[in-house]
């Protein structure tokens, strides 16, 4: 079996589709802390950086869970304050890369339509 994730339903061809629902900010922060092996009410959960991280994950449970585990690994090597700040910076960089990629794909698609 292969697991494919997408925000675009039009890309799914399988009859075995699982739709996940977005979490609230509070649920997202709780999941982020849990996956980072921190208590749900850890002081880091109230930081602006943590709130921005879950917002950039679009409150999607799979994204929040993945970033939380990544944050847990960073925590082991950098400490809690640095790990939240580093993850915040890393997520920001990733989002910039995604936006740049999407822009490139859109521009290429427009060029291809013009050439036809």
N, C-alpha and C positions, 0 to 999 in steps of 0.2 A: 504494500500500500504506500501511496505517496500523499503527503499532506501539502496542499498548496493554500496559501493565504492571499486574499486580495480584498480590496475595498470595492472592486467593480464586479457586480454580479454577472455582467455580460461576459466576463472572462471564464466563468465556470461552465463546464460542460457535463459535469457529473451530477447524477441524481442524488448522490450522497453529499449534500451541502449542509453545513452546520452554520447557522447564523449566530453570531455572538452580539450581545448588546453592550453598549458602552456603559462604563461605570460612572458613578458620581465622583466628584473631586475627593470627597471623604473616603469612599470605597477605594479609589485609585491610590490615595496616599497610604491607606492601611495595607493594601496589597504590595505596594512598593516597599514598605518597611518590613513586612513579613518575608518577602522574597530576599531581602537584603540581610535576613536573620537578625533584625532589630525588632524591638517591641513596637506594636502598632501605635502606641502613644509616645514613641521616642521623640525627643526634642527636634530631631531633624525633620520630622513629618510636618512641622509647622513652618519650616523655612520657606522663603520665597523661591529658592532654587528647586526644592522638592516639588512645590506647587507648579512651577514652570515646567519641570520634567514631565509630570503626568499630563499637563496641558499639551505639551509637544507630542506626547504619545497618543493624543486625541482621546484619552481616557479608555483606550482599547485594552482589554485585559491581557491579551497576549503580548502586546508591546510593553505594558507596564510590568508584567511579570519578567520578561526578558531583561529589561533595564534594571529591575530590582535585583536580579541575580548578578548582573554585571556590577551593580553598585556594591553588593556584598563582597565580591572579589576585590574591588577597589578598597573597601573598608578594611579588609585584612592587611593590605599593604600600605595604605595611606592614612588610616584613621577616619572617623566618621565625618568630621567637618570637611577635610580635604576630599573624601570620596564623593560627597554630595556635590561639591563645587566642581570636581573633575568630571563627574558624570554629566552635570549640567552643561559644561563646556563641550564635552564629547557629543551629547545629544544635539546641541546647537549646531556643531560642525556637520553632523550627519544630516540634519534637516536642511542645511544649506546645500549639501551635496545632492540630496533628493530633489530639492527645488531646481537646482542647476540642471540635473539630469532631465527632469520633466520639461524644463524650458527647451533644452536641446531636442528632445523628442518631438515636442510641439512644433518647433521651427523646422525640423526635418520633415515632419508630416505636411506642413504647409508648403514647403518647397516641392515635395513630391506631387501634391495636388496641383500646383501651378504648372509643373512640367507636363502633366497629363493633358 
